[in-house]
Structures are given as structure tokens and as C-alpha cells.
Amino acid sequence: NKKLTDFHITKQMLEEYPMGYKLMLLTIARRFKSVSRAFLNFLDLPSLYISICEEYNQMKNAKYFSDILNDLEKIAIISLHNVERDIFLTLSDIPANQLAMYLEKNLKQKRRDKPYFL
């Protein structure tokens, strides 16, 4: 079983990503955990991303949804695929549940250290 550190993304890289990236990756990871497919439909993400932004008191990041997705694709964490009229998303070779656990722990720790960090 591969671990987060076995991939081109390191824990240090995740810690250094802007808050919007972390929230988007958490959105994607949680969605992958709830489905048993190797891809997500792009349309499944916006409402979940807004919910996660609310959960972490980061509504200002919600408006950058498309920009953040494009940035994550540029750095090869996700891939967006056009198939007919749909857009599908795949995650770099990272276990979604491990990514979600790490990000949730990281974000909760920041919230504990600085209750109003967000």
C-alpha cells in the first residue's frame, strides 16, 4: 500500500500550498472516498467545495473554484478530461482517504493553534 510520501507530492508541499488548494484537494479527496470510481464528474465538485469552504470559514476562496482547479492541473495533482459534453477529473496517484485524513488533521491543527486563522 502506497503512502502519501511515495508520490511526487510531499507532506511539506501540501503544508506550503495556499489554503484554497488544500480545501480543493480535501473536496476532491472526500468525493473520491464517497464514490468507487477512478474519476469524478466535474459537476459534483462546486457545491461540495462551497460546503468545505464554509466548514473551514473560508468563503472567500469559494469564488476561485475554477482558478484553483486549473492551478492543480498545471502542477499535475489532478487531470481534467473532456469526454463528449462532460468534464471528468482524476487525482494523481494518491490514495484519496489518506489525502483527506492528512488534510483534515493539518487543517484542524491550524484551527486549534489559531482559532481564527481562517
N, CA, C and O atoms as a GROMACS GRO file, in nm:
protein
  472
    1ASN      N    1   0.084  -0.119   0.000
    1ASN     CA    2   0.000   0.000   0.000
    1ASN      C    3   0.089   0.125   0.000
    1ASN      O    4   0.174   0.142   0.087
    2LYS      N    5   0.067   0.210  -0.096
    2LYS     CA    6   0.150   0.330  -0.107
    2LYS      C    7   0.108   0.434  -0.003
    2LYS      O    8  -0.008   0.439   0.038
    3LYS      N    9   0.202   0.514   0.037
    3LYS     CA   10   0.176   0.621   0.132
    3LYS      C   11   0.190   0.754   0.060
    3LYS      O   12   0.245   0.760  -0.050
    4LEU      N   13   0.138   0.859   0.121
    4LEU     CA   14   0.140   0.992   0.061
    4LEU      C   15   0.281   1.031   0.017
    4LEU      O   16   0.298   1.096  -0.087
    5THR      N   17   0.380   0.993   0.094
    5THR     CA   18   0.517   1.032   0.062
    5THR      C   19   0.577   0.953  -0.053
    5THR      O   20   0.687   0.986  -0.099
    6ASP      N   21   0.509   0.849  -0.102
    6ASP     CA   22   0.560   0.770  -0.214
    6ASP      C   23   0.538   0.838  -0.348
    6ASP      O   24   0.585   0.788  -0.451
    7PHE      N   25   0.469   0.949  -0.350
    7PHE     CA   26   0.434   1.016  -0.475
    7PHE      C   27   0.513   1.144  -0.490
    7PHE      O   28   0.592   1.182  -0.403
    8HIS      N   29   0.490   1.211  -0.601
    8HIS     CA   30   0.564   1.334  -0.624
    8HIS      C   31   0.516   1.448  -0.535
    8HIS      O   32   0.576   1.556  -0.536
    9ILE      N   33   0.410   1.428  -0.460
    9ILE     CA   34   0.363   1.528  -0.365
    9ILE      C   35   0.412   1.487  -0.227
    9ILE      O   36   0.394   1.373  -0.185
   10THR      N   37   0.474   1.579  -0.159
   10THR     CA   38   0.520   1.550  -0.024
   10THR      C   39   0.432   1.622   0.077
   10THR      O   40   0.356   1.712   0.042
   11LYS      N   41   0.442   1.580   0.202
   11LYS     CA   42   0.367   1.648   0.308
   11LYS      C   43   0.409   1.794   0.318
   11LYS      O   44   0.326   1.881   0.342
   12GLN      N   45   0.537   1.819   0.299
   12GLN     CA   46   0.586   1.957   0.304
   12GLN      C   47   0.521   2.041   0.194
   12GLN      O   48   0.483   2.156   0.218
   13MET      N   49   0.508   1.984   0.075
   13MET     CA   50   0.443   2.058  -0.034
   13MET      C   51   0.299   2.089   0.002
   13MET      O   52   0.252   2.201  -0.019
   14LEU      N   53   0.229   1.991   0.058
   14LEU     CA   54   0.090   2.013   0.097
   14LEU      C   55   0.078   2.123   0.202
   14LEU      O   56  -0.012   2.206   0.196
   15GLU      N   57   0.170   2.124   0.297
   15GLU     CA   58   0.167   2.226   0.401
   15GLU      C   59   0.191   2.365   0.343
   15GLU      O   60   0.138   2.464   0.395
   16GLU      N   61   0.268   2.373   0.236
   16GLU     CA   62   0.301   2.503   0.178
   16GLU      C   63   0.196   2.553   0.078
   16GLU      O   64   0.198   2.670   0.041
   17TYR      N   65   0.107   2.466   0.035
   17TYR     CA   66   0.004   2.509  -0.060
   17TYR      C   67  -0.086   2.614   0.004
   17TYR      O   68  -0.108   2.612   0.125
   18PRO      N   69  -0.138   2.705  -0.077
   18PRO     CA   70  -0.234   2.804  -0.025
   18PRO      C   71  -0.359   2.733   0.028
   18PRO      O   72  -0.389   2.620  -0.010
   19MET      N   73  -0.430   2.801   0.114
   19MET     CA   74  -0.550   2.744   0.176
   19MET      C   75  -0.650   2.695   0.071
   19MET      O   76  -0.708   2.588   0.088
   20GLY      N   77  -0.670   2.770  -0.036
   20GLY     CA   78  -0.765   2.729  -0.139
   20GLY      C   79  -0.729   2.595  -0.202
   20GLY      O   80  -0.818   2.515  -0.230
   21TYR      N   81  -0.600   2.570  -0.223
   21TYR     CA   82  -0.555   2.442  -0.279
   21TYR      C   83  -0.588   2.329  -0.181
   21TYR      O   84  -0.638   2.224  -0.221
   22LYS      N   85  -0.559   2.352  -0.053
   22LYS     CA   86  -0.585   2.249   0.048
   22LYS      C   87  -0.734   2.216   0.054
   22LYS      O   88  -0.772   2.099   0.060
   23LEU      N   89  -0.816   2.320   0.051
   23LEU     CA   90  -0.960   2.297   0.057
   23LEU      C   91  -1.010   2.224  -0.068
   23LEU      O   92  -1.098   2.138  -0.058
   24MET      N   93  -0.956   2.258  -0.184
   24MET     CA   94  -0.996   2.189  -0.308
   24MET      C   95  -0.952   2.043  -0.305
   24MET      O   96  -1.027   1.954  -0.343
   25LEU      N   97  -0.829   2.019  -0.261
   25LEU     CA   98  -0.782   1.881  -0.252
   25LEU      C   99  -0.864   1.801  -0.152
   25LEU      O  100  -0.892   1.683  -0.174
   26LEU      N  101  -0.904   1.865  -0.043
   26LEU     CA  102  -0.991   1.797   0.054
   26LEU      C  103  -1.127   1.767  -0.009
   26LEU      O  104  -1.183   1.660   0.012
   27THR      N  105  -1.179   1.861  -0.086
   27THR     CA  106  -1.305   1.840  -0.158
   27THR      C  107  -1.296   1.718  -0.249
   27THR      O  108  -1.381   1.630  -0.246
   28ILE      N  109  -1.190   1.715  -0.328
   28ILE     CA  110  -1.170   1.606  -0.424
   28ILE      C  111  -1.151   1.473  -0.350
   28ILE      O  112  -1.210   1.371  -0.388
   29ALA      N  113  -1.069   1.475  -0.246
   29ALA     CA  114  -1.042   1.351  -0.171
   29ALA      C  115  -1.169   1.298  -0.105
   29ALA      O  116  -1.195   1.178  -0.110
   30ARG      N  117  -1.247   1.386  -0.045
   30ARG     CA  118  -1.372   1.341   0.018
   30ARG      C  119  -1.468   1.284  -0.085
   30ARG      O  120  -1.535   1.184  -0.059
   31ARG      N  121  -1.474   1.347  -0.201
   31ARG     CA  122  -1.564   1.298  -0.306
   31ARG      C  123  -1.520   1.160  -0.355
   31ARG      O  124  -1.602   1.071  -0.376
   32PHE      N  125  -1.388   1.144  -0.375
   32PHE     CA  126  -1.337   1.013  -0.417
   32PHE      C  127  -1.366   0.906  -0.312
   32PHE      O  128  -1.394   0.791  -0.346
   33LYS      N  129  -1.360   0.944  -0.184
   33LYS     CA  130  -1.390   0.847  -0.078
   33LYS      C  131  -1.534   0.799  -0.085
   33LYS      O  132  -1.563   0.685  -0.050
   34SER      N  133  -1.623   0.885  -0.131
   34SER     CA  134  -1.766   0.850  -0.130
   34SER      C  135  -1.812   0.779  -0.258
   34SER      O  136  -1.925   0.731  -0.264
   35VAL      N  137  -1.727   0.772  -0.359
   35VAL     CA  138  -1.762   0.701  -0.483
   35VAL      C  139  -1.658   0.593  -0.507
   35VAL      O  140  -1.545   0.603  -0.458
   36SER      N  141  -1.694   0.493  -0.580
   36SER     CA  142  -1.598   0.384  -0.606
   36SER      C  143  -1.560   0.383  -0.754
   36SER      O  144  -1.568   0.281  -0.822
   37ARG      N  145  -1.518   0.500  -0.801
   37ARG     CA  146  -1.473   0.512  -0.941
   37ARG      C  147  -1.334   0.577  -0.942
   37ARG      O  148  -1.289   0.633  -0.841
   38ALA      N  149  -1.269   0.568  -1.054
   38ALA     CA  150  -1.136   0.626  -1.068
   38ALA      C  151  -1.142   0.770  -1.118
   38ALA      O  152  -1.038   0.832  -1.141
   39PHE      N  153  -1.262   0.823  -1.135
   39PHE     CA  154  -1.278   0.960  -1.184
   39PHE      C  155  -1.400   1.023  -1.120
   39PHE      O  156  -1.489   0.953  -1.070
   40LEU      N  157  -1.405   1.155  -1.122
   40LEU     CA  158  -1.520   1.231  -1.072
   40LEU      C  159  -1.577   1.315  -1.184
   40LEU      O  160  -1.504   1.359  -1.272
   41ASN      N  161  -1.706   1.337  -1.179
   41ASN     CA  162  -1.767   1.433  -1.270
   41ASN      C  163  -1.743   1.572  -1.213
   41ASN      O  164  -1.771   1.598  -1.096
   42PHE      N  165  -1.692   1.660  -1.294
   42PHE     CA  166  -1.662   1.798  -1.256
   42PHE      C  167  -1.781   1.864  -1.186
   42PHE      O  168  -1.763   1.942  -1.092
   43LEU      N  169  -1.902   1.834  -1.232
   43LEU     CA  170  -2.021   1.899  -1.177
   43LEU      C  171  -2.052   1.858  -1.033
   43LEU      O  172  -2.133   1.923  -0.966
   44ASP      N  173  -1.989   1.752  -0.986
   44ASP     CA  174  -2.009   1.709  -0.847
   44ASP      C  175  -1.934   1.797  -0.747
   44ASP      O  176  -1.963   1.794  -0.627
   45LEU      N  177  -1.839   1.875  -0.794
   45LEU     CA  178  -1.748   1.943  -0.703
   45LEU      C  179  -1.789   2.080  -0.651
   45LEU      O  180  -1.767   2.106  -0.532
   46PRO      N  181  -1.847   2.169  -0.731
   46PRO     CA  182  -1.869   2.306  -0.680
   46PRO      C  183  -1.947   2.314  -0.549
   46PRO      O  184  -1.906   2.387  -0.458
   47SER      N  185  -2.057   2.242  -0.536
   47SER     CA  186  -2.136   2.252  -0.413
   47SER      C  187  -2.060   2.193  -0.294
   47SER      O  188  -2.069   2.245  -0.183
   48LEU      N  189  -1.986   2.085  -0.316
   48LEU     CA  190  -1.906   2.027  -0.208
   48LEU      C  191  -1.793   2.122  -0.168
   48LEU      O  192  -1.763   2.136  -0.049
   49TYR      N  193  -1.731   2.186  -0.265
   49TYR     CA  194  -1.624   2.283  -0.235
   49TYR      C  195  -1.678   2.398  -0.150
   49TYR      O  196  -1.614   2.440  -0.054
   50ILE      N  197  -1.795   2.448  -0.185
   50ILE     CA  198  -1.856   2.556  -0.108
   50ILE      C  199  -1.883   2.509   0.035
   50ILE      O  200  -1.860   2.584   0.131
   51SER      N  201  -1.932   2.387   0.051
   51SER     CA  202  -1.957   2.332   0.185
   51SER      C  203  -1.830   2.324   0.267
   51SER      O  204  -1.829   2.356   0.386
   52ILE      N  205  -1.721   2.281   0.204
   52ILE     CA  206  -1.594   2.269   0.275
   52ILE      C  207  -1.538   2.408   0.307
   52ILE      O  208  -1.481   2.428   0.414
   53CYS      N  209  -1.555   2.502   0.216
   53CYS     CA  210  -1.514   2.640   0.246
   53CYS      C  211  -1.591   2.694   0.366
   53CYS      O  212  -1.534   2.762   0.451
   54GLU      N  213  -1.719   2.663   0.374
   54GLU     CA  214  -1.800   2.704   0.491
   54GLU      C  215  -1.750   2.635   0.617
   54GLU      O  216  -1.739   2.697   0.723
   55GLU      N  217  -1.721   2.506   0.606
   55GLU     CA  218  -1.675   2.429   0.722
   55GLU      C  219  -1.549   2.490   0.783
   55GLU      O  220  -1.534   2.491   0.905
   56TYR      N  221  -1.461   2.541   0.698
   56TYR     CA  222  -1.336   2.599   0.746
   56TYR      C  223  -1.337   2.752   0.744
   56TYR      O  224  -1.231   2.815   0.750
   57ASN      N  225  -1.456   2.811   0.736
   57ASN     CA  226  -1.472   2.956   0.740
   57ASN      C  227  -1.386   3.026   0.635
   57ASN      O  228  -1.317   3.123   0.664
   58GLN      N  229  -1.391   2.974   0.512
   58GLN     CA  230  -1.308   3.026   0.402
   58GLN      C  231  -1.391   3.058   0.279
   58GLN      O  232  -1.352   3.025   0.167
   59MET      N  233  -1.505   3.121   0.298
   59MET     CA  234  -1.592   3.150   0.184
   59MET      C  235  -1.524   3.238   0.079
   59MET      O  236  -1.563   3.235  -0.037
   60LYS      N  237  -1.425   3.315   0.119
   60LYS     CA  238  -1.354   3.399   0.020
   60LYS      C  239  -1.285   3.313  -0.086
   60LYS      O  240  -1.265   3.360  -0.198
   61ASN      N  241  -1.249   3.190  -0.053
   61ASN     CA  242  -1.185   3.100  -0.151
   61ASN      C  243  -1.285   3.038  -0.247
   61ASN      O  244  -1.246   2.992  -0.355
   62ALA      N  245  -1.412   3.035  -0.211
   62ALA     CA  246  -1.513   2.968  -0.293
   62ALA      C  247  -1.521   3.028  -0.433
   62ALA      O  248  -1.549   2.956  -0.529
   63LYS      N  249  -1.498   3.156  -0.446
   63LYS     CA  250  -1.510   3.220  -0.577
   63LYS      C  251  -1.394   3.186  -0.671
   63LYS      O  252  -1.402   3.215  -0.791
   64TYR      N  253  -1.289   3.126  -0.620
   64TYR     CA  254  -1.173   3.092  -0.703
   64TYR      C  255  -1.173   2.945  -0.746
   64TYR      O  256  -1.069   2.891  -0.782
   65PHE      N  257  -1.288   2.881  -0.740
   65PHE     CA  258  -1.301   2.739  -0.771
   65PHE      C  259  -1.230   2.701  -0.901
   65PHE      O  260  -1.144   2.612  -0.901
   66SER      N  261  -1.265   2.766  -1.011
   66SER     CA  262  -1.207   2.730  -1.142
   66SER      C  263  -1.058   2.758  -1.148
   66SER      O  264  -0.983   2.678  -1.203
   67ASP      N  265  -1.015   2.870  -1.092
   67ASP     CA  266  -0.872   2.904  -1.092
   67ASP      C  267  -0.791   2.800  -1.016
   67ASP      O  268  -0.685   2.757  -1.061
   68ILE      N  269  -0.842   2.759  -0.901
   68ILE     CA  270  -0.771   2.661  -0.820
   68ILE      C  271  -0.763   2.526  -0.892
   68ILE      O  272  -0.658   2.462  -0.893
   69LEU      N  273  -0.873   2.484  -0.952
   69LEU     CA  274  -0.871   2.358  -1.028
   69LEU      C  275  -0.769   2.363  -1.140
   69LEU      O  276  -0.693   2.268  -1.160
   70ASN      N  277  -0.766   2.473  -1.213
   70ASN     CA  278  -0.668   2.488  -1.322
   70ASN      C  279  -0.526   2.485  -1.269
   70ASN      O  280  -0.438   2.423  -1.330
   71ASP      N  281  -0.501   2.552  -1.156
   71ASP     CA  282  -0.367   2.551  -1.096
   71ASP      C  283  -0.326   2.410  -1.055
   71ASP      O  284  -0.212   2.370  -1.077
   72LEU      N  285  -0.418   2.336  -0.995
   72LEU     CA  286  -0.386   2.199  -0.953
   72LEU      C  287  -0.358   2.109  -1.073
   72LEU      O  288  -0.278   2.016  -1.065
   73GLU      N  289  -0.425   2.138  -1.184
   73GLU     CA  290  -0.396   2.061  -1.306
   73GLU      C  291  -0.258   2.097  -1.360
   73GLU      O  292  -0.184   2.010  -1.406
   74LYS      N  293  -0.222   2.224  -1.356
   74LYS     CA  294  -0.090   2.267  -1.405
   74LYS      C  295   0.023   2.202  -1.328
   74LYS      O  296   0.128   2.172  -1.386
   75ILE      N  297   0.004   2.181  -1.197
   75ILE     CA  298   0.112   2.120  -1.118
   75ILE      C  299   0.094   1.967  -1.108
   75ILE      O  300   0.159   1.902  -1.027
   76ALA      N  301   0.007   1.913  -1.193
   76ALA     CA  302  -0.009   1.768  -1.214
   76ALA      C  303  -0.058   1.691  -1.091
   76ALA      O  304  -0.023   1.574  -1.073
   77ILE      N  305  -0.140   1.756  -1.008
   77ILE     CA  306  -0.201   1.683  -0.898
   77ILE      C  307  -0.332   1.620  -0.945
   77ILE      O  308  -0.368   1.510  -0.903
   78ILE      N  309  -0.401   1.691  -1.033
   78ILE     CA  310  -0.524   1.640  -1.092
   78ILE      C  311  -0.512   1.648  -1.243
   78ILE      O  312  -0.426   1.717  -1.297
   79SER      N  313  -0.601   1.576  -1.309
   79SER     CA  314  -0.614   1.586  -1.455
   79SER      C  315  -0.760   1.606  -1.487
   79SER      O  316  -0.847   1.540  -1.430
   80LEU      N  317  -0.787   1.698  -1.578
   80LEU     CA  318  -0.923   1.721  -1.625
   80LEU      C  319  -0.935   1.664  -1.765
   80LEU      O  320  -0.848   1.687  -1.850
   81HIS      N  321  -1.041   1.589  -1.790
   81HIS     CA  322  -1.060   1.521  -1.918
   81HIS      C  323  -1.197   1.557  -1.975
   81HIS      O  324  -1.299   1.540  -1.908
   82ASN      N  325  -1.200   1.607  -2.097
   82ASN     CA  326  -1.326   1.634  -2.166
   82ASN      C  327  -1.371   1.507  -2.238
   82ASN      O  328  -1.299   1.454  -2.323
   83VAL      N  329  -1.489   1.459  -2.203
   83VAL     CA  330  -1.546   1.341  -2.267
   83VAL      C  331  -1.687   1.379  -2.311
   83VAL      O  332  -1.777   1.396  -2.230
   84GLU      N  333  -1.702   1.393  -2.442
   84GLU     CA  334  -1.826   1.442  -2.501
   84GLU      C  335  -1.860   1.576  -2.437
   84GLU      O  336  -1.786   1.673  -2.454
   85ARG      N  337  -1.971   1.584  -2.364
   85ARG     CA  338  -2.008   1.712  -2.303
   85ARG      C  339  -1.976   1.719  -2.155
   85ARG      O  340  -2.012   1.815  -2.087
   86ASP      N  341  -1.910   1.619  -2.104
   86ASP     CA  342  -1.878   1.614  -1.962
   86ASP      C  343  -1.729   1.640  -1.940
   86ASP      O  344  -1.646   1.619  -2.028
   87ILE      N  345  -1.698   1.685  -1.820
   87ILE     CA  346  -1.559   1.701  -1.779
   87ILE      C  347  -1.538   1.609  -1.659
   87ILE      O  348  -1.610   1.617  -1.560
   88PHE      N  349  -1.439   1.521  -1.670
   88PHE     CA  350  -1.408   1.429  -1.562
   88PHE      C  351  -1.273   1.466  -1.502
   88PHE      O  352  -1.185   1.518  -1.570
   89LEU      N  353  -1.260   1.437  -1.375
   89LEU     CA  354  -1.140   1.470  -1.301
   89LEU      C  355  -1.080   1.342  -1.246
   89LEU      O  356  -1.152   1.257  -1.193
   90THR      N  357  -0.949   1.328  -1.259
   90THR     CA  358  -0.878   1.218  -1.195
   90THR      C  359  -0.772   1.278  -1.103
   90THR      O  360  -0.720   1.387  -1.129
   91LEU      N  361  -0.743   1.207  -0.998
   91LEU     CA  362  -0.646   1.252  -0.899
   91LEU      C  363  -0.514   1.182  -0.926
   91LEU      O  364  -0.511   1.064  -0.963
   92SER      N  365  -0.406   1.254  -0.909
   92SER     CA  366  -0.273   1.194  -0.921
   92SER      C  367  -0.270   1.070  -0.833
   92SER      O  368  -0.356   1.054  -0.746
   93ASP      N  369  -0.178   0.985  -0.853
   93ASP     CA  370  -0.174   0.854  -0.787
   93ASP      C  371  -0.157   0.866  -0.636
   93ASP      O  372  -0.054   0.827  -0.580
   94ILE      N  373  -0.259   0.922  -0.571
   94ILE     CA  374  -0.259   0.943  -0.427
   94ILE      C  375  -0.385   0.879  -0.370
   94ILE      O  376  -0.494   0.904  -0.423
   95PRO      N  377  -0.376   0.800  -0.266
   95PRO     CA  378  -0.497   0.743  -0.205
   95PRO      C  379  -0.584   0.855  -0.147
   95PRO      O  380  -0.538   0.932  -0.062
   96ALA      N  381  -0.708   0.863  -0.191
   96ALA     CA  382  -0.797   0.972  -0.150
   96ALA      C  383  -0.820   0.973   0.001
   96ALA      O  384  -0.820   1.080   0.062
   97ASN      N  385  -0.839   0.856   0.060
   97ASN     CA  386  -0.866   0.858   0.204
   97ASN      C  387  -0.744   0.902   0.284
   97ASN      O  388  -0.759   0.968   0.387
   98GLN      N  389  -0.626   0.869   0.239
   98GLN     CA  390  -0.505   0.914   0.308
   98GLN      C  391  -0.487   1.064   0.291
   98GLN      O  392  -0.450   1.134   0.386
   99LEU      N  393  -0.512   1.115   0.172
   99LEU     CA  394  -0.503   1.259   0.147
   99LEU      C  395  -0.604   1.334   0.233
   99LEU      O  396  -0.570   1.435   0.294
  100ALA      N  397  -0.727   1.285   0.238
  100ALA     CA  398  -0.831   1.350   0.318
  100ALA      C  399  -0.793   1.351   0.466
  100ALA      O  400  -0.806   1.453   0.533
  101MET      N  401  -0.747   1.237   0.517
  101MET     CA  402  -0.708   1.230   0.658
  101MET      C  403  -0.596   1.328   0.690
  101MET      O  404  -0.601   1.398   0.791
  102TYR      N  405  -0.496   1.334   0.602
  102TYR     CA  406  -0.384   1.424   0.626
  102TYR      C  407  -0.430   1.570   0.625
  102TYR      O  408  -0.395   1.647   0.714
  103LEU      N  409  -0.508   1.608   0.524
  103LEU     CA  410  -0.553   1.747   0.514
  103LEU      C  411  -0.645   1.785   0.630
  103LEU      O  412  -0.633   1.895   0.684
  104GLU      N  413  -0.735   1.697   0.668
  104GLU     CA  414  -0.824   1.726   0.781
  104GLU      C  415  -0.744   1.745   0.909
  104GLU      O  416  -0.771   1.837   0.986
  105LYS      N  417  -0.647   1.659   0.931
  105LYS     CA  418  -0.562   1.671   1.050
  105LYS      C  419  -0.484   1.802   1.046
  105LYS      O  420  -0.476   1.873   1.147
  106ASN      N  421  -0.427   1.834   0.931
  106ASN     CA  422  -0.350   1.957   0.914
  106ASN      C  423  -0.436   2.081   0.939
  106ASN      O  424  -0.395   2.172   1.010
  107LEU      N  425  -0.554   2.084   0.879
  107LEU     CA  426  -0.642   2.199   0.894
  107LEU      C  427  -0.697   2.211   1.036
  107LEU      O  428  -0.711   2.322   1.087
  108LYS      N  429  -0.729   2.099   1.099
  108LYS     CA  430  -0.777   2.103   1.238
  108LYS      C  431  -0.668   2.151   1.332
  108LYS      O  432  -0.695   2.226   1.426
  109GLN      N  433  -0.545   2.109   1.307
  109GLN     CA  434  -0.433   2.153   1.391
  109GLN      C  435  -0.415   2.304   1.379
  109GLN      O  436  -0.393   2.372   1.480
  110LYS      N  437  -0.423   2.356   1.258
  110LYS     CA  438  -0.410   2.501   1.240
  110LYS      C  439  -0.523   2.574   1.312
  110LYS      O  440  -0.501   2.679   1.372
  111ARG      N  441  -0.642   2.518   1.304
  111ARG     CA  442  -0.756   2.581   1.371
  111ARG      C  443  -0.736   2.578   1.522
  111ARG      O  444  -0.772   2.674   1.591
  112ARG      N  445  -0.680   2.470   1.575
  112ARG     CA  446  -0.655   2.458   1.718
  112ARG      C  447  -0.548   2.557   1.763
  112ARG      O  448  -0.561   2.620   1.868
  113ASP      N  449  -0.442   2.569   1.683
  113ASP     CA  450  -0.332   2.660   1.718
  113ASP      C  451  -0.376   2.805   1.712
  113ASP      O  452  -0.337   2.886   1.797
  114LYS      N  453  -0.455   2.839   1.613
  114LYS     CA  454  -0.503   2.976   1.594
  114LYS      C  455  -0.652   2.967   1.561
  114LYS      O  456  -0.688   2.950   1.445
  115PRO      N  457  -0.737   2.980   1.659
  115PRO     CA  458  -0.881   2.961   1.633
  115PRO      C  459  -0.936   3.048   1.521
  115PRO      O  460  -1.035   3.011   1.458
  116TYR      N  461  -0.874   3.160   1.495
  116TYR     CA  462  -0.926   3.248   1.390
  116TYR      C  463  -0.829   3.258   1.273
  116TYR      O  464  -0.825   3.360   1.204
  117PHE      N  465  -0.751   3.150   1.251
  117PHE     CA  466  -0.651   3.154   1.143
  117PHE      C  467  -0.716   3.166   1.007
  117PHE      O  468  -0.654   3.216   0.914
  118LEU      N  469  -0.838   3.120   0.994
  118LEU     CA  470  -0.904   3.117   0.865
  118LEU      C  471  -0.979   3.242   0.839
  118LEU      O  472  -1.040   3.256   0.733
   0.00000   0.00000   0.00000
